[in-house]
Amino acid sequence: MKKKLIILIAVILIIIIALVGTYILLTDGGTKGIASIFVPGSNVSDKFMTLEKKTLAQECADFECFQTNFLAECNPSFGEQTTNDGTMTLYVEIAGKENGKCRTNIRLISAEGEAKVAEGLEASCLLTEDEIMALETNADISTLDCEGQLYEAAKLVQ
């Protein structure tokens, strides 16, 4: 009896794993990590710049480029950035100014370790220079005007 129960539980787990994998492939082509199933948050893809808008934006290869564009009235810019420790690569864009704040969008392109499950998740924020400066001394991101699954995942691990 005990052996049958273990086999039944194993079969149920295999079916659940197969269903989750199929769901991921069918809903986003496998571009988002498994965290996209479990982490709440709205879809913010529509907040990212269109290809047409990107042709008018500056492509940035370093942090200084983003900083200059952010401080210069939120000039549209985009590019990939790797964290200082090299464990994550992010797509970052400053999409312009809204309500006196910079629309900043972020997508986790790749990650190592535990963050790997969040690959493909996105966040969109309306930020001011003061809010960015405050993060240097107080890393509490829960007060920021952000949305999206990447933001919700970051709050969970903060």
DRENPA-3360 file (N, C-alpha, C; in nm, 2 decimals, always signed):
BEGIN
1 = MKKKLIIL = +0.08/-0.12/+0.00/+0.00/+0.00/+0.00/+0.09/+0.13/+0.00 ~ +0.19/+0.13/+0.08/+0.28/+0.24/+0.09/+0.35/+0.27/-0.04 ~ +0.39/+0.16/-0.10/+0.46/+0.17/-0.23/+0.37/+0.23/-0.34 ~ +0.24/+0.19/-0.34/+0.15/+0.24/-0.44/+0.12/+0.39/-0.42 ~ +0.12/+0.43/-0.29/+0.10/+0.57/-0.26/+0.22/+0.66/-0.31 ~ +0.34/+0.61/-0.29/+0.46/+0.68/-0.33/+0.46/+0.69/-0.49 ~ +0.42/+0.59/-0.55/+0.42/+0.59/-0.70/+0.31/+0.69/-0.75 ~ +0.20/+0.69/-0.68/+0.09/+0.78/-0.72/+0.13/+0.93/-0.70;
9 = IAVILIII = +0.20/+0.96/-0.59/+0.25/+1.09/-0.56/+0.35/+1.13/-0.67 ~ +0.44/+1.04/-0.70/+0.54/+1.07/-0.81/+0.48/+1.10/-0.94 ~ +0.38/+1.02/-0.98/+0.31/+1.04/-1.11/+0.24/+1.18/-1.11 ~ +0.18/+1.21/-1.00/+0.11/+1.34/-0.99/+0.21/+1.45/-1.00 ~ +0.32/+1.44/-0.93/+0.43/+1.55/-0.95/+0.48/+1.56/-1.09 ~ +0.50/+1.45/-1.16/+0.54/+1.45/-1.30/+0.44/+1.52/-1.38 ~ +0.31/+1.49/-1.36/+0.21/+1.56/-1.44/+0.21/+1.71/-1.41 ~ +0.22/+1.75/-1.29/+0.22/+1.89/-1.25/+0.34/+1.96/-1.32;
17 = IALVGTYI = +0.46/+1.90/-1.31/+0.57/+1.96/-1.38/+0.55/+1.97/-1.53 ~ +0.50/+1.87/-1.59/+0.47/+1.87/-1.74/+0.37/+1.98/-1.77 ~ +0.27/+2.00/-1.69/+0.17/+2.10/-1.71/+0.23/+2.24/-1.70 ~ +0.31/+2.26/-1.59/+0.37/+2.39/-1.57/+0.47/+2.43/-1.69 ~ +0.55/+2.33/-1.73/+0.64/+2.35/-1.85/+0.56/+2.38/-1.98 ~ +0.45/+2.31/-2.00/+0.37/+2.34/-2.12/+0.31/+2.48/-2.11 ~ +0.26/+2.52/-1.99/+0.20/+2.65/-1.97/+0.31/+2.76/-2.01 ~ +0.43/+2.74/-1.96/+0.53/+2.84/-1.98/+0.56/+2.85/-2.13;
25 = LLTDGGTK = +0.57/+2.74/-2.20/+0.61/+2.74/-2.34/+0.49/+2.80/-2.43 ~ +0.37/+2.77/-2.39/+0.25/+2.82/-2.46/+0.22/+2.97/-2.44 ~ +0.25/+3.02/-2.32/+0.21/+3.15/-2.29/+0.31/+3.26/-2.33 ~ +0.44/+3.22/-2.32/+0.54/+3.32/-2.35/+0.66/+3.27/-2.43 ~ +0.64/+3.15/-2.49/+0.75/+3.09/-2.57/+0.87/+3.06/-2.49 ~ +0.86/+3.05/-2.36/+0.97/+3.01/-2.27/+1.07/+3.12/-2.25 ~ +1.03/+3.25/-2.28/+1.12/+3.36/-2.26/+1.12/+3.41/-2.12 ~ +1.03/+3.38/-2.04/+1.02/+3.42/-1.90/+1.05/+3.30/-1.81;
33 = GIASIFVP = +1.11/+3.33/-1.70/+1.15/+3.22/-1.60/+1.02/+3.17/-1.54 ~ +1.04/+3.06/-1.47/+0.93/+3.00/-1.40/+0.86/+3.09/-1.29 ~ +0.94/+3.19/-1.25/+0.89/+3.28/-1.15/+0.77/+3.36/-1.21 ~ +0.75/+3.37/-1.34/+0.64/+3.44/-1.40/+0.51/+3.38/-1.36 ~ +0.51/+3.25/-1.33/+0.39/+3.18/-1.29/+0.35/+3.22/-1.15 ~ +0.45/+3.23/-1.06/+0.42/+3.24/-0.92/+0.42/+3.39/-0.86 ~ +0.49/+3.48/-0.93/+0.50/+3.61/-0.88/+0.39/+3.70/-0.93 ~ +0.32/+3.77/-0.84/+0.21/+3.86/-0.89/+0.27/+3.98/-0.96;
41 = GSNVSDKF = +0.19/+4.06/-1.02/+0.24/+4.18/-1.08/+0.18/+4.19/-1.22 ~ +0.16/+4.32/-1.26/+0.10/+4.34/-1.39/+0.20/+4.33/-1.51 ~ +0.14/+4.30/-1.63/+0.22/+4.30/-1.75/+0.26/+4.44/-1.79 ~ +0.38/+4.48/-1.79/+0.42/+4.61/-1.82/+0.49/+4.63/-1.96 ~ +0.48/+4.52/-2.04/+0.55/+4.53/-2.17/+0.50/+4.65/-2.26 ~ +0.38/+4.69/-2.24/+0.33/+4.81/-2.32/+0.39/+4.94/-2.28 ~ +0.46/+4.94/-2.16/+0.53/+5.06/-2.12/+0.67/+5.08/-2.18 ~ +0.72/+4.97/-2.24/+0.85/+4.98/-2.30/+0.84/+5.05/-2.44;
49 = MTLEKKTL = +0.95/+5.11/-2.48/+0.95/+5.19/-2.61/+0.92/+5.09/-2.73 ~ +0.85/+5.15/-2.82/+0.83/+5.07/-2.95/+0.96/+5.08/-3.03 ~ +0.97/+5.00/-3.13/+1.09/+5.00/-3.22/+1.10/+5.14/-3.28 ~ +0.99/+5.20/-3.32/+1.00/+5.33/-3.38/+1.06/+5.43/-3.28 ~ +1.01/+5.43/-3.16/+1.07/+5.52/-3.06/+1.21/+5.49/-3.03 ~ +1.25/+5.37/-3.04/+1.39/+5.33/-3.01/+1.49/+5.39/-3.12 ~ +1.44/+5.41/-3.24/+1.52/+5.47/-3.34/+1.56/+5.61/-3.31 ~ +1.48/+5.68/-3.23/+1.50/+5.81/-3.19/+1.57/+5.83/-3.06;
57 = AQECADFE = +1.59/+5.71/-2.99/+1.66/+5.71/-2.86/+1.81/+5.69/-2.87 ~ +1.88/+5.72/-2.77/+2.02/+5.70/-2.77/+2.05/+5.56/-2.71 ~ +2.14/+5.48/-2.77/+2.18/+5.35/-2.72/+2.29/+5.37/-2.62 ~ +2.28/+5.32/-2.50/+2.38/+5.34/-2.40/+2.45/+5.21/-2.37 ~ +2.58/+5.23/-2.35/+2.67/+5.11/-2.32/+2.72/+5.11/-2.18 ~ +2.70/+5.22/-2.11/+2.75/+5.23/-1.97/+2.65/+5.31/-1.88 ~ +2.67/+5.30/-1.75/+2.59/+5.37/-1.65/+2.59/+5.52/-1.67 ~ +2.71/+5.58/-1.70/+2.72/+5.72/-1.72/+2.62/+5.78/-1.83;
65 = CFQTNFLA = +2.61/+5.70/-1.93/+2.52/+5.74/-2.04/+2.37/+5.75/-1.99 ~ +2.33/+5.65/-1.91/+2.20/+5.65/-1.86/+2.18/+5.77/-1.76 ~ +2.28/+5.79/-1.68/+2.27/+5.90/-1.58/+2.26/+6.03/-1.65 ~ +2.34/+6.05/-1.75/+2.33/+6.18/-1.83/+2.19/+6.20/-1.88 ~ +2.14/+6.10/-1.94/+2.00/+6.11/-2.01/+1.89/+6.12/-1.90 ~ +1.91/+6.06/-1.79/+1.81/+6.07/-1.68/+1.81/+6.21/-1.63 ~ +1.92/+6.27/-1.60/+1.93/+6.40/-1.55/+1.90/+6.51/-1.65 ~ +1.91/+6.48/-1.78/+1.88/+6.57/-1.88/+1.73/+6.56/-1.93;
73 = ECNPSFGE = +1.64/+6.57/-1.83/+1.50/+6.57/-1.86/+1.45/+6.44/-1.92 ~ +1.51/+6.33/-1.87/+1.46/+6.20/-1.91/+1.47/+6.17/-2.06 ~ +1.58/+6.21/-2.12/+1.60/+6.18/-2.26/+1.59/+6.03/-2.29 ~ +1.51/+5.99/-2.39/+1.50/+5.85/-2.42/+1.64/+5.78/-2.45 ~ +1.66/+5.67/-2.38/+1.78/+5.59/-2.40/+1.75/+5.45/-2.37 ~ +1.84/+5.36/-2.41/+1.82/+5.22/-2.38/+1.95/+5.14/-2.40 ~ +1.96/+5.02/-2.34/+2.08/+4.94/-2.35/+2.08/+4.83/-2.25 ~ +2.19/+4.75/-2.26/+2.20/+4.64/-2.16/+2.31/+4.68/-2.06;
81 = QTTNDGTM = +2.29/+4.65/-1.94/+2.38/+4.67/-1.83/+2.40/+4.55/-1.75 ~ +2.53/+4.52/-1.71/+2.56/+4.41/-1.62/+2.59/+4.46/-1.49 ~ +2.54/+4.39/-1.39/+2.56/+4.43/-1.25/+2.71/+4.43/-1.22 ~ +2.75/+4.50/-1.12/+2.90/+4.51/-1.08/+2.96/+4.37/-1.05 ~ +2.88/+4.28/-0.99/+2.94/+4.15/-0.96/+2.93/+4.05/-1.08 ~ +2.87/+4.10/-1.19/+2.86/+4.02/-1.32/+2.76/+3.91/-1.31 ~ +2.67/+3.90/-1.22/+2.58/+3.79/-1.21/+2.44/+3.82/-1.28 ~ +2.42/+3.94/-1.32/+2.29/+3.97/-1.39/+2.31/+4.07/-1.50;
89 = TLYVEIAG = +2.24/+4.05/-1.61/+2.24/+4.14/-1.72/+2.09/+4.19/-1.73 ~ +2.08/+4.32/-1.74/+1.95/+4.39/-1.75/+1.94/+4.47/-1.87 ~ +1.82/+4.47/-1.93/+1.79/+4.56/-2.04/+1.72/+4.68/-1.97 ~ +1.78/+4.80/-1.99/+1.73/+4.92/-1.92/+1.69/+5.02/-2.02 ~ +1.58/+5.09/-2.00/+1.55/+5.21/-2.09/+1.49/+5.32/-2.01 ~ +1.52/+5.44/-2.05/+1.45/+5.56/-2.00/+1.36/+5.60/-2.12 ~ +1.23/+5.59/-2.10/+1.14/+5.60/-2.21/+1.08/+5.74/-2.22 ~ +1.12/+5.83/-2.13/+1.07/+5.97/-2.14/+1.02/+6.02/-2.01;
97 = KENGKCRT = +0.95/+6.13/-2.01/+0.90/+6.20/-1.89/+0.75/+6.18/-1.88 ~ +0.70/+6.15/-1.76/+0.56/+6.14/-1.74/+0.53/+6.20/-1.60 ~ +0.44/+6.29/-1.59/+0.40/+6.35/-1.46/+0.52/+6.40/-1.38 ~ +0.62/+6.46/-1.45/+0.74/+6.51/-1.38/+0.84/+6.41/-1.34 ~ +0.82/+6.28/-1.38/+0.92/+6.18/-1.34/+0.97/+6.10/-1.47 ~ +1.08/+6.04/-1.45/+1.13/+5.96/-1.56/+1.07/+5.82/-1.57 ~ +1.01/+5.78/-1.68/+0.97/+5.64/-1.70/+1.09/+5.56/-1.73 ~ +1.12/+5.47/-1.64/+1.23/+5.38/-1.64/+1.18/+5.23/-1.65;
105 = NIRLISAE = +1.22/+5.16/-1.75/+1.18/+5.02/-1.77/+1.30/+4.93/-1.76 ~ +1.28/+4.81/-1.70/+1.38/+4.72/-1.68/+1.33/+4.58/-1.71 ~ +1.42/+4.50/-1.78/+1.39/+4.36/-1.80/+1.51/+4.28/-1.76 ~ +1.49/+4.17/-1.68/+1.61/+4.09/-1.65/+1.63/+3.99/-1.76 ~ +1.75/+4.01/-1.83/+1.78/+3.93/-1.95/+1.84/+3.80/-1.90 ~ +1.94/+3.80/-1.81/+2.00/+3.68/-1.77/+2.05/+3.70/-1.63 ~ +2.06/+3.59/-1.55/+2.10/+3.59/-1.41/+2.16/+3.46/-1.38 ~ +2.25/+3.46/-1.28/+2.30/+3.34/-1.22/+2.24/+3.31/-1.08;
113 = GEAKVAEG = +2.25/+3.19/-1.04/+2.21/+3.16/-0.90/+2.05/+3.16/-0.89 ~ +2.01/+3.20/-0.77/+1.87/+3.20/-0.74/+1.79/+3.30/-0.83 ~ +1.85/+3.41/-0.88/+1.78/+3.50/-0.96/+1.74/+3.45/-1.10 ~ +1.80/+3.34/-1.14/+1.78/+3.28/-1.27/+1.63/+3.26/-1.30 ~ +1.56/+3.22/-1.20/+1.41/+3.19/-1.22/+1.34/+3.32/-1.26 ~ +1.39/+3.43/-1.24/+1.32/+3.56/-1.27/+1.36/+3.61/-1.41 ~ +1.44/+3.54/-1.48/+1.48/+3.59/-1.62/+1.35/+3.61/-1.70 ~ +1.36/+3.73/-1.77/+1.25/+3.77/-1.86/+1.14/+3.85/-1.79;
121 = LEASCLLT = +1.15/+3.86/-1.66/+1.05/+3.95/-1.59/+1.08/+4.09/-1.61 ~ +0.98/+4.18/-1.60/+0.99/+4.32/-1.63/+0.94/+4.40/-1.52 ~ +0.99/+4.53/-1.51/+0.94/+4.63/-1.42/+0.93/+4.76/-1.49 ~ +0.84/+4.85/-1.45/+0.84/+4.98/-1.51/+0.81/+5.08/-1.39 ~ +0.89/+5.19/-1.38/+0.89/+5.28/-1.27/+0.88/+5.42/-1.32 ~ +0.82/+5.51/-1.24/+0.82/+5.65/-1.26/+0.91/+5.70/-1.14 ~ +1.03/+5.75/-1.18/+1.13/+5.79/-1.08/+1.18/+5.93/-1.09 ~ +1.22/+5.99/-0.97/+1.28/+6.12/-0.97/+1.43/+6.10/-0.93;
129 = EDEIMALE = +1.51/+6.20/-0.95/+1.65/+6.20/-0.92/+1.66/+6.18/-0.77 ~ +1.58/+6.24/-0.69/+1.58/+6.23/-0.54/+1.55/+6.08/-0.50 ~ +1.46/+6.02/-0.56/+1.43/+5.88/-0.53/+1.55/+5.79/-0.56 ~ +1.62/+5.81/-0.67/+1.74/+5.74/-0.71/+1.85/+5.76/-0.60 ~ +1.87/+5.88/-0.56/+1.97/+5.92/-0.46/+1.94/+5.85/-0.33 ~ +1.81/+5.85/-0.29/+1.77/+5.79/-0.16/+1.80/+5.64/-0.16 ~ +1.80/+5.58/-0.27/+1.82/+5.43/-0.28/+1.97/+5.40/-0.24 ~ +2.06/+5.50/-0.26/+2.20/+5.47/-0.22/+2.22/+5.46/-0.07;
137 = TNADISTL = +2.13/+5.53/+0.01/+2.14/+5.52/+0.15/+2.04/+5.43/+0.22 ~ +1.92/+5.42/+0.15/+1.81/+5.33/+0.20/+1.76/+5.25/+0.08 ~ +1.79/+5.12/+0.08/+1.76/+5.04/-0.03/+1.61/+4.99/-0.02 ~ +1.52/+5.06/+0.05/+1.38/+5.02/+0.05/+1.31/+5.05/-0.08 ~ +1.29/+4.96/-0.16/+1.23/+4.98/-0.29/+1.07/+4.98/-0.28 ~ +1.02/+4.94/-0.17/+0.87/+4.93/-0.16/+0.80/+5.06/-0.17 ~ +0.87/+5.17/-0.15/+0.80/+5.30/-0.16/+0.80/+5.36/-0.30 ~ +0.87/+5.29/-0.40/+0.88/+5.35/-0.53/+0.75/+5.33/-0.61;
145 = DCEGQLYE = +0.73/+5.42/-0.71/+0.62/+5.41/-0.80/+0.65/+5.32/-0.91 ~ +0.65/+5.19/-0.88/+0.68/+5.08/-0.98/+0.57/+4.98/-0.99 ~ +0.58/+4.91/-1.10/+0.48/+4.79/-1.12/+0.55/+4.69/-1.21 ~ +0.49/+4.57/-1.21/+0.55/+4.46/-1.29/+0.60/+4.35/-1.20 ~ +0.62/+4.23/-1.26/+0.66/+4.11/-1.19/+0.80/+4.12/-1.14 ~ +0.89/+4.19/-1.21/+1.03/+4.20/-1.16/+1.03/+4.28/-1.03 ~ +0.95/+4.39/-1.03/+0.94/+4.47/-0.91/+0.89/+4.39/-0.79 ~ +0.78/+4.32/-0.82/+0.72/+4.24/-0.71/+0.82/+4.13/-0.66;
153 = AAKLVQ = +0.89/+4.07/-0.75/+0.99/+3.97/-0.71/+1.10/+4.04/-0.63 ~ +1.15/+4.15/-0.67/+1.25/+4.22/-0.60/+1.21/+4.26/-0.45 ~ +1.08/+4.30/-0.44/+1.03/+4.33/-0.31/+1.03/+4.21/-0.22 ~ +1.00/+4.09/-0.28/+0.99/+3.97/-0.20/+1.13/+3.93/-0.14 ~ +1.23/+3.96/-0.21/+1.37/+3.91/-0.17/+1.44/+4.03/-0.10 ~ +1.38/+4.14/-0.09/+1.45/+4.26/-0.03/+1.47/+4.24/+0.12;
% end
